């Protein structure tokens, strides 16, 4: 999923616009500069820049960026 280039202070995840800053133990979005404490959180955030919506409702086929948003949609729209 990721390719990396190692340097002295960081590992850059080039394919997805994510940089891991080892000294701070955070992941930085290369699109907007925001930082996140985990790879999972930065992965969800980067989807907002790429426009990808990998989670789809099986009932109405609407697509969502995050799995939690899909779960909320199912609870509120398809009780």
Protein Blocks (a to p, Z undefined) as FASTA:
>chain_A
ZZcdddfkbccdfknopacdfklopacdfknopacfbfklmmmmmmmmnopafbccfklo
pacfblklmmmmmmmmmZZ
